Amino acid sequence: MQKVATTGNATIIVYDGTPLLATDPWIGDEEPAYFGSWVLTHRIPQNLKDDIAACPYIWFSHGHPDHLNPASIERYKGKKILLADHVGSRIHRDIAPNGFDVTILPDRKWVTLTDKVKVHCITTRIQDSVLLVDAGGRLFINLNDAGTRDCSRYIRGITKHYRDSYVLALSGYGDADMINIFDESGKFVLPRAARRPSVGAQITNLCRATGARAFIPSSSFHQYQREDSIWAQAYTTPFDAFRHGLSPGVELIPPFSSVDCRTGAVDSQPHEELVVTPRPASEYGDNWSDQLEPKDVAAIEAYFSRKEPVRRHFGFVTFKVGGREHTIRMEGRKDRGVTFAVPRGSLMTSIDYRIFDDLLIGNFMKTTLHGLDELNAPPAEFNYSVAKYADNGRAETEAEVAAYLAEYRRRAGIDYILSGLEDQSRNFLTRFAKQDTPLYKMMKQLYVSLR
């Protein structure tokens, strides 16, 4: 039978008679992510684990540990590992020397796996990637965490040739990013997730952006378990939220379902809910009282001194570790900076392995903004400059970042320009129209209809 099934956080299993391809297989109840902060919401049934293990092809969208988990990946030696053709080739460089059989897929070209299944990989400038899967003449658009940045028109140009199309993507209230943010007075900055924005409206916009007829929730099934991050559980998205605000004409397929590629029949497989027991940070190598050693301070200073966009636009970055503050002075405005309160163990691991993004997403590190409304706002775009461009793309100087972005602009064409306009529009809306107000929603809908 030809079918496509979903399970786990962001795993898609493609069958052509037998299991053929699995995407982002994170076995999250056994191998937590983000320094032990995240696990799955539901256990992957054993029959699906067996099917994942039987797939000859494994595709990884990007390097976040809820997609490419360092422990999970060891299961897939001997498989054909498929990767996007990203600038910097971070994942390829990291895993190929360790005995993995790696193939880099050409960007924006179809690759045949069998006579009835082919795939099409699209890179984005944030070091994430999209995978289109044609299985028996049905199109599955796996956006995972990438969204439609730099590729919405391109994808619609492909989707229009298919009668049946499905989009799978991250959606929800928005906790799957850094939300442990404080202002200079020490007040917690209430995240957008606290307002419980319409998930159905997000899904509708994703279907319009891609031209898909149906939506399958994916890349959205995590929960918190560390004692110092479990507070964020209040901002995760329940299953019933996916239907709220959904527009007529958009078909919502339940999570953990399979689609028969011959008939279109949908079969939902129950998954056991995973109930977590709060885990101490020490179980994952973190002790909040541990202090930095002189060699640690030197390594942190060297790490950030190489990030030229941050160095030039921030006045300081301070790390509060074990009750002591260590400040790195930079060249930007003296009142613009950020303070991170973080345990030594995970901090130094993130510095040593260049995975600073994992600290932000884990939501146990406390981030205080100084002279900033948000950490990722221009001109420095802290997280992009540190994690996306530098850690993963190997672009650390401003000249390297410019060349990096120029390559993605070349690949994306007009979509790159439109995404840039969307970013500018979003910054404008954030400044002048609060999110989830009627004005914001009206302007967002206008943008979606025009792109």
Secondary structure, DSSP 4 states (H G I P E B T S, - for coil): -EEEEEETTTEEEEEESSEEEEES---TTTS-BTTTTEEESBPPPHHHHHHHHH-SEEEE--S-TTTS-TTGGGGGTTSEEEE---TT-HHHHHHGGGT-EEEEPPBT-EEEEETTEEEEEEE-TTS-EEEEEEETTEEEEEEETTTTTTTHHHHHHHHTT-SSEEEEE--SSS-SS---EE-TTS-B---GGGG---HHHHHHHHHHHHT-SEEEE-S--EEE-BTTTGGGGGGS--GGGGGTTPPTT-EEPPSSEEEETTT--EEEPP--B-----B-GGGGT--TT----HHHHHHHHHHHHT-HHHHHH-SEEEEEETTEEEEEE-SS-TT-EEEEE--HHHHHHHHHHT-HHHHHHHS-SEEEEES-S-TT-TTT-HHIIIIIIIIIT---SHHHHHHHHHHHHHHHTHHHHHHHHHHHHHHHHHHHS-TTSHHHHHHHHHHHHH-
